[in-house]
Amino acid sequence: MTITFVGHGYVGLVTACVFADFGNDVWVIGHTDEKLKRLKSGDPIIYEPGLKELLEKNLRAKRLHFTKNYGDAIPDSEIVFIAVGTPPKENGEADLSAVLAVAKEIGENLKNHFTVVSCKSTVPVGTNLKIEKIINGCKTPAAKVAVASCPEFLREGTAIHDTVNADRVVIGSDSAEAIKLLLKTHEPINGQRVITNLASAELIKYTSNAMLATKISFANLISFYCERTGADVESVLNAVGLDKRIGRIFMDPGVGYGGSCFPKDVNALLNTGKSLGIDTAFLEAVENVNAQSRHNFVDKISAHIPEKNIAVWGLSFKPNTDDIRFAPSIYVINNLLKKNFRIAVYDPVAMDNIRKIFGEKICYCNNPYEALTGVAGLAVLTEWNEFKEPDFAKMKKLMKNHYIFDGRNIYFNNIKDNNNFAYFPIGKKPII
Ligand code: UGA
């Protein structure tokens, strides 16, 4: 089958490589010459485990092609996936300008055979109808087209695995022919099939992300209670999670959720709700707790650290990605800078991205230990594996004072053996 992806970010490029690996002939459309050149040479641009190897393999097999011209790809494609960004506007609404511009380009390049245009970008309810209208307004009368919503549920850091081992494949469309073709394309992918209409498919994606964000905010809210009462957040959540109706998974408290999805999608769902006249207090509370998690962490540091001099380990919004969009690190660093802290940072892959934001305001280190030299404390913001079993004796020697603020609770079990640190976890009694 010939398939086109418009967009080569975490969703577009990963899914394109996976579908090429299944044996399809896959085109990827981008709009920046420099990026397309890098992609053609086997450089995925983004950091995602296993992606470079999959890209190189499918380029070598000539199953993957990159182009700027819609005319190279669209006329021969049976399915066209839209996978461009929907970043938040200042008012929180999803910015659909890229999606709608792409729809027009696709419409203008469709040929006479039947084509399915399917949106993998996360778009508010009703967007696929707009896409359909734009395409029908500019295609030639002979071109037959059906629109379908096929939301993506992959997580950054495990994107390839998640794509192949999906829990569910959701296809929303009014066209039986489009559903049949999409089912065929997704055949090698695991997971239950959910066939529904356009609006439901669009809402399934937002509901999933808002529910996951709610679980995290709920865990963070309970951690605030624990810190003020002497209760232990892990004991509480482990016991609560044993109730199968609740489950323990995806309820780890910390410095709040970040990334390009939860902050953006909760906000977009909130905005859609407002425009529909729905009371959105529930979703506002989810956002407020998330913001509070970051405030509390900065307040905790300010209240306890003896000198305004700190190392930060972990800058990406989660491990195994270089993505720093809405990362807790940005909020924490910004607020520590406002309080005149000197900050030394280290992250295995996100240093270049964070440098673009903070420039010369902070110090960038080549390894985690270099960041500790002479500091009063360490703040851990991302639970990268390489931070989990550090050399505490070495840390002790390098740091001037020995304060650890653990935003991900990764040291609680081994810090007891190294109890010369003043240790501040989330939702648990500090060890001082
Ligand atoms: C999320 C969803 O998990 C995917 O299913 C979805 O496809 C994706 O958004 C998307 O809409 O494209 P992602 O943002 O890549 O995936 O990462 P997650 O693993 O969900 O983590 C999001 C944030 O929540 C991270 O900052 C993470 O540290 C935080 N988190 C996660 C917690 O604070 N506690 C947890 O228990 C789990």
Residues whose N, C-alpha, C, O or C-beta is under 5 A from the ligand:
A	BS01	UGA	E152 F153 L154 R155 E156 I216 F250 M251 D252 G254 G256 Y257 G258 G259 C261 F262 F317 K318
